Amino acid sequence: MKKLDLGKDSVAKLIRNFAIPCVISMIVAALYNIADQIFIGWSEAGEYGNAATNIVYPFTVIALAFSLLIGDGAAALFSLSLGAKKKEDANHSIGNGLILLIIIALFLTVLGFLFQKPILHLFGGNPKEVKCYQYAIDYFQIICCGLPFYIIGQGLNASIRSDGSPKYAMVATVVGAISNIILDAIFIFVFRMSVKGAAIATVIGQIITFLISIWYLRKAKSFRIEKESIKLDAKICKKVVSLGLASFITQLAIVIIIAVANNLVGKYGYMTLSSREVAYGVVTPLAVIGICMKVFGIVISIVIGVSLGGMPIIGYNMGAGNIERVKDTIKYILGINFVIGSIAFLLFELCPTFIISIFGKENSLEYMEYARYCLRIFLGGIIFTCMIKSLSILLQSMGASFKSTLLALSRDVLFFVPAIIFIAMLSHSVITMLWSAIIADILAFFMGIFLLRWELRTKQ
């Protein structure tokens, strides 16, 4: 905040300073899971290990959802409070956010250990697929140990960015992720620890990010963590949760998508035949869908990073009543994310074999065939998806929590889930059901444009 004037500096300059470190942080955060997927794919565990991590992945996304619910909500309230010159509220937003992160982190960790089997079953784990299920248990138990560090570390990231230190936030995430990648290679290929090694490497990386993020609290620029600021205030907590709800729904929607898709694959995988009349089964589609969701996550991480980079600018100028500057920031962010979506679309449509080959070797014809279907169909509406995710965060930055949450729900829950269930039940095919994603993307995009225009009109 000392070097950048959110109310006067050019939007392009501010976006570069805030978004670039944020994008790097988001991409690197996504690499925690995608690195595991790649290394496991090239290990002896192969597609069974990848299928197992896809079963566990939704639970880690739930943890991230709660982390962003509090982290992004606290950061948004912090920016709005600074813009409105409410210093005390700004301090309370960060302090209350930290306490809420600690409470939620401990709760989810205990929940994971107590309800391991029901959780794995909910996300497609099947004890009859013995090899895959055992890998899932091994991975899940270790990941649960790192949940407190993961939730608190990721949750503080948004507050650090909003305090005018996006590069510090980036470093905290990057150092942890690089450590994870290096340790993945050591534990999996040197010590031959397979899926367990990948999980241990992930947890160590999360601890490193946590420690760096916590250290920042000692030297924050615009807030102080004091006894008064960490006393839970019902009004502050309510505002934090309200402003962070869109981020929570966005992540939770990913969980719903994977859970529904994994269970439909379990039901219809053996009913769907490949081009050589061999059933795809369960493990192959589970592994492929998991990989596609991770690739999808990389693209969306870039989009979210760009959008979150605009959050301090939009929040500050909304608080200051400068609506024209808010509009300029929105146009700039949407333009960047449209380009990102277009590039991703071309890669998915033209290079699916290359993308999927990154995640393992000696894959069967059925595996590669289904992977091409997934990338080209399931991710075929990526341009629309990028716009939807961006619009949701932009609405959140403007303080329009209800509209933001509604949009976050629309694509994945209101449109996608009913569509994929209906199409799968009608066709009994794990290929045909992939078209539900494009249907949901188009419908939610038009809803997002409508909600944004509505919100801007109310602020005139």
N, C-alpha and C positions, 0 to 999 in steps of 0.2 A: 504494500500500500504506500510505502514511502516513495518509491520510484514511479509508480503508475497511478495516474489519476483516472479512476473509473468513470468519472463524469465528463472528462474533457479530452483525454487522449483518443486518437483515432481507433475506431472499432477494429480495423485490421491489425493494428499494432497490439492491442489488448488481446485479441483472439490468439495471435501468434504466441504471446508470452504465457497465456494461461492454458491454451488448448494443446500446444505441442508437448509440454511435459505431461499433461493429463492423458493425452493419447498414448504416449509411451508407457505411462503407468498402467493404463487399462490393458494395453496389448500384453505387457509383461505379466500382469495379473492373470490374464487368460492363459498365458504360457504355463502356469503352474499345472493346469490339467492337461493341456495339449502336449506338453513335454512328456508327461507320464505316458500318454497314449502312444506317442511315437516310439519311445524307448521300449515300452512293453510290446508293441507290435513287432519290433525287430528282435525280441527276446524269445526264449523257448515257450513262453506263455502264449504268444501270438494272438490270434483272434479271440481265443478264450479269455485271455487277460484283458483285451480291449472291451469285450462284452461285459466282463466283470466290473471294470471301471465305469462303464455306462450305467450299470445298475446302481452303483454307489454315488455317481455324479449328482443326481437330483438332491441328495441330502446335503452335499456341500453347497449347492446353489441355494438351498433353504437357509443355510448359515449365512451366505453372502446377502441374501434378501433381507434378513434381519439386521445385518451389519449396515447395509445401505439405507434401510428404513430409518435408523437412528443417525447414522453418519451424514447422509445427504440432507436429512431433515434438519439436523443441528446446523449444518453448514449454510443451508438456505436461510434459516432464521437468523443466523449470525450476520449474513450479508444484508438482509433486509433491515436488521436492527442498526447496523453501521450506517446504512444509507439514511435512515431516519434519525441518526444521531442519538440512539438509545444504547449507550455504552454498557449499562448494567444488564440489559436484556441480552446483549451480545455475549457477555461473560457467562451468564446463566445458561445460554443455549449450548455452549461448548461443555461446561461443567456437568450439566444434567445429562447431556448426550453421552459423556464418558461413563457415568455411573450406570446408565441404562444399558450401554454396551457390555459392561462387566456382568450385570445381572443376567442378560439374555445369553451371553456366552456360556456361563456356568450352567444355566438351565438346559440349553441344547445339548451340551456335552453329557450331562446326566441322562437326558432323554435318549440319546443315541445308544448308550451302553445298556440301558434298561430294556429298550424295545428294538434291539438289533434285528431279530428275525422278521417281525412284522414290517419293519421299515424296508428291508431288502425285498420282501414279498410284494409290498406295495409298488415297488419300482421295477418289477419284472423278474426278480430272483426266483429261480425254480430249483429246489433241492434235487429234482430228477436229473437236471443237467449238472452232475456231480462236480466235474472239473471246474466249470465256470463258477458255480456257486461257492466252492471253497476259496477260489481266488477273490471273490467278492467279499467274503467274510474276513479274509486276511487284510484286504485293503481297507475295509470299513473300520475295523477295530483300531488300526493305527491312525487313520485320519481323524477319528473322534478325539484322540489325545491332543491333536493340534487345534481343535476348534476354537478354544478361547483366544489363542494367539492370532488366529486367522480373522475372527470376527472383530476383535478390538483393533488390530493393525489396519484392516481395510476400512473400518468405520472412521478412524481418525484421519485417513487420507484426505477426505473431502474438506475437513476443517482446516487442515494444513494448507491446502490449495486456496481456500477462501481467505486465509490469513495473509495472502500475498506471497506464499512460498511454494509455488507449483513445482519448482525444480527439486526442492527438498522432498516433496511428496513422491516425485518420480524416482529419486534416488532410493528412498525407502523401499519402494516396490521392486525396482530393478535389481538391487543388491540381493534381495531375498530370492527373486526368480532365477538369477544367474547361479546362485548357490544351489538352488533346486536342480537346475539342469546339469551342473557339474556333478553333483552327488548322485543324480539319476544314473549317469554313465558309470560312475564308480560302483555303486551298490548293485546295479543290474548286470553289468558286463564283467566287472573285476571280481566282486564277491558273489556273483550269481545268485542274488537274493530275489530276483524276479519281481512279482507284484509287491511283495513286502518292502523291497528296497525302494521302489518308486514312492510308496507311501511315506517311508521314513524320510526320504529326501524332501518331499513336499512339506512335511511338518517342520523340518529344520529351517527351510526357507521361510516359512511363515513366522517362526520364532524370531528370525533375524529382522524381518520387516516390522514386527511388533516392537522390538527393542529400539529400532531407529525412530519409529513413530512416537513412542512414549518419551524418548529423549527430547523431542521437539517441544514438548509441553513446558520445558524449563526455560525456553528462550522465545516464546511466541511474541509476535509483533503487536497484535491488536487485542489480545485477551490474556487473562490470567486465571489459572486454576487455583482458587482459594476455597477456604471452608464454606464461605457463603455461596459460592457458585456451584458447589457440588451437592448442596442440599436440594433434594428433589422438590420441584415446584410443579403442582398439577397443571397449571396453565401453560407453563413452558413445555412440559412433557407432551401435553396435548398438541401444541403447535408444532413441535418437532415431529411427532408421529404423523400429523396431518400433512406437513410439507414433504415428508419422506415416503409417504404412502405410494406414490407413483413408482418410485424406484423399487420398492418392495414388491408391488404387483408385477412390475416388469420381470423381475427375477423369479417370482413365484409362478408366473405364467410359463416360464421355461420348464419348471418342475412338472407342471400339469401336462405340458406337451410331451415330455419324455416319458412320464408315467403312463399316459394313455397310449402313446405309440409303442412302448415296450410291451404293454399287456396285449395290445392288438396283434403285435408280432408273435407273441406266445400263442395266440389263438389261431391265427391264420397263416403263420409261416410255413407250416407243412402242407397247406392247401394251395399254395402258390408255386407254380412250376417255372423253371428257367427256360431258356431257349432250347436246351437239350433235354427238356422234360424231367429235370431233377428238382425236387422240392428245395426251396431256399432254407427251410428249417427255422430254428430259433436263434442259434448262436450267431450265424452270419448276419442276418438283419440287425440284431442287437448291436453287434460290433460296428457295422456300417452306419447305423443311425447315430451311434455315439460319436463316431468320427465326424459325421456331417454337422452335428450340433456343436462340436468343438471348432470346426472351421467357420461355421456360422457365428460362433461366439467371438472369433478373432475380428471379423468384419464389424459386428455390432459393437465390439469394444472400441474400435476406432471411432465409430459414429457417436457412441456415448461419450467418449473422451472429448471429441470436438464440442459436443453439446454441453457437457459439464464445464468445459473451459469458458463457456459464455455465461455460466450461472452467476458468478460474482458480478459481472457487468450488468446483466439483466436485473438481478436482485437489487443491486445498489441504485440503479436508475429508476426502478419501479418505486423504491422507497423514497427517492428524491423527486418523483413525479415527472421524470423526463421520458415521456412515452415515445417520442420520435426517435430517440436514441435506442430505445428498446426494439423498435421496429427494424432499425438498421442492423442491429445485432442479429435479430432473428433471420433476416434475409441472407445475411452473410453466412450464417451457420448452415441454413438449409441448402444453400448453393454448394458449399463444400461437401456436405453429406450426400447430395445427389451425384456428384462426381465419384465419390467413394463407392456408392451403390452400383453405379454403371460399370466401373472397373471390375468389381466383384462379379457382377452378372456375366461379363464376357469371359472371365476366368472359369467360372463354374460351367458355362455352356461349351467352351472350346477346349478346356484342359482338364476334364474330370479324371482321366486315367492317371495323369501326372500327379494331381493333388492326392488321390487316394493311395498312390504308390509310396508316398512319403511315410505312410503309417504302417509299413510292414512288407514282407517279401513272401514269395511263393504262395500267393493267394489263389483260391480256386476260381474257376470260370464264373460260378454263381456269385461269389464274393465281389468280383470286379464288375459283373453285370449289374448287380443290385446297387453297387456304389455309384455307377454312372447314372442310374435312374434317380437315386437320391439327390445327387448334386444338381442334375439338370431340371428335375421336377420340383422336389421338395424345397430347394433353394432358388427356384426360378423367379420368384417374386421379390428378390433381395433388394431391388431399388425401392419398392414400396415399403418394405420392412424398415429400411434405413430411415426413410422419411417419418414413419410412424414412431420409431424409437426416439428420434430427434424431437419431434413435435411434443411428445409426452414430457420430455425433460424440460423443453422450453416453457411449456405451460406450468410445470412445477416451479421453475425459476421465477415466473411471474406471480407466484402465490396462488395460482388457480388449482388447488389441490384436488378438488372434485373432478374437474374436467380432465386433469392429467391422469387421475386414477381411472376414470371412465375409459379413456383412450387406451391406457395400458391393459385394461381388462378386455377391451373389444376385440383386438386382433387374435389373442391367444386363447381366451376363455369363451367369449360370447360367440365368436365366429369359427375359430379353428377346431376346437374340441367337438362341437356338435357335427361339424362337417366331416371330420375324419372318422368319427364313430359311424355316422350314417353311411358314408361311402364304403367303409370297410365291411359293414354288415350287409350292404347291398351286393358288393362285388366279391366278398371273401378273398380279397387280393391285397397283399402288402405292397403292391406296386401302385394300383389304382388309388389307394388311400392317400398317396403322396400329393395328389392334386389339391387336396383340401387346403394346403398351405397357401397356394396362389390365390384361391378364392378368398381366404381370410385376409390376405395382404391387400387386395384391391378394395374390399369393403371397408376395412379399417383406415386405409389411407384417406378416403373421401370423408370419413367421420372426423379424422384428425384435422383436415383443412377447415371443415365447418366449425369445429370447436375453437381453433385458433382465431379465426375471423370473429367469432362470437365474443371471445375474451377481449380482443383488441377494441372492438366496438364499445364494450362496457367501460373501457379505460379512457375513452376520448373525453 
